[in-house]
Amino acid sequence: MRILLDENIPQRVLWWLIGEGHEVVTAREAGLTGRSDQFLYAYAERHNYVLVTLDLDFSDPSRFPLSFPRIVLRPGVIDPELMHEILRDVFGQGYPLWGELYVVQPEGIARYSEEL
């Protein structure tokens, strides 16, 4: 899976995802630090990345279409070990990811798509 980690995701999550065989780039590596959400969205879409972020703005489908694949980690999901567990679950369950939005909270994963 091609994954773009927003600048607010800890390095430990990066190394875990790489170890799991994912192609991962960080916002910093891509020169996106401090850029607008719209710019980050356009970059991820252009390069076919699934965005993983703590930025709640990305959970708003009126700003970012559901066709844009992303995983938004809500407040309470900031511990790197918890992120690791949750992302392992999302990727391991075989969710399609493309064309879907996943909002992850400590109590579970909410999945949104144009089909649901």
C-alpha positions in Angstrom: 0.0 0.0 0.0 1.2 3.5 -0.8 0.8 5.7 2.4 1.4 9.4 3.0 1.9 10.2 6.7 0.9 13.7 7.7 3.5 15.6 9.7 1.6 14.9 13.0 2.2 11.1 12.9 5.1 9.8 15.0 8.2 8.3 13.5 7.6 4.9 15.2 4.5 4.5 13.1 6.5 5.2 9.9 9.1 2.5 10.7 6.4 0.0 11.6 4.5 0.6 8.3 7.8 0.2 6.4 8.5 -3.0 8.2 5.1 -4.3 7.2 6.1 -3.8 3.6 4.2 -0.6 2.8 5.6 2.1 0.6 5.5 5.1 3.0 6.5 8.7 2.6 6.1 11.4 5.2 4.8 15.0 4.6 8.3 16.2 5.6 10.1 14.0 3.0 7.7 15.1 0.3 8.3 18.8 1.1 4.7 19.3 2.4 5.4 20.6 5.9 3.3 23.6 6.6 1.3 23.3 3.4 -2.4 23.7 3.3 -4.8 20.8 3.6 -5.8 21.3 0.0 -2.2 21.0 -1.2 -1.7 17.9 0.9 -4.9 16.4 -0.6 -3.9 17.2 -4.1 -0.4 15.6 -3.6 -1.8 12.4 -2.1 -4.4 12.1 -4.9 -1.9 12.8 -7.6 0.5 10.2 -6.3 -2.2 7.6 -5.3 -1.4 7.7 -1.6 -3.7 6.8 1.3 -3.3 9.7 3.8 -3.0 8.9 7.5 -3.4 12.0 9.6 -4.6 13.4 13.0 -6.0 16.4 11.2 -9.8 16.3 11.8 -10.4 18.6 8.8 -9.8 15.6 6.6 -12.9 13.9 8.1 -15.2 16.4 6.4 -16.5 15.0 3.1 -17.8 18.4 2.0 -14.2 19.6 1.8 -12.6 16.3 0.7 -14.6 13.9 -1.4 -15.1 10.3 -0.2 -13.3 9.1 -3.3 -10.1 10.4 -1.6 -8.8 7.5 0.6 -7.7 8.5 4.1 -7.5 7.4 7.6 -8.2 10.1 10.2 -7.1 9.3 13.7 -9.3 11.2 16.3 -8.2 12.6 19.6 -7.5 9.9 22.0 -5.6 7.9 19.4 -2.3 9.6 19.7 -0.2 6.9 21.4 2.1 5.4 18.8 1.4 1.9 20.1 -2.3 2.4 19.8 -1.9 3.8 16.3 0.1 0.7 15.4 -2.6 -1.6 16.6 -5.4 0.3 14.9 -3.6 0.6 11.5 -2.7 -3.0 11.6 -6.4 -3.8 12.1 -7.4 -1.5 9.2 -4.9 -2.8 6.8 -5.3 -6.4 8.0 -9.1 -6.5 7.6 -8.8 -6.1 3.9 -10.8 -2.9 3.8 -10.7 -1.5 0.2 -9.5 1.9 1.4 -9.8 3.4 -2.1 -12.8 5.6 -2.2 -13.3 5.5 1.5 -12.8 7.5 4.7 -11.9 5.9 8.0 -12.3 7.8 11.2 -10.6 6.0 14.0 -11.6 6.6 17.6 -10.5 4.7 20.7 -13.8 2.8 20.6 -13.6 1.7 17.0 -13.4 2.5 13.3 -16.1 4.3 11.4 -16.0 3.6 7.7 -17.6 6.0 5.1 -17.9 5.6 1.4 -20.1 6.8 -1.4 -21.7 3.3 -1.5 -22.6 3.1 2.2 
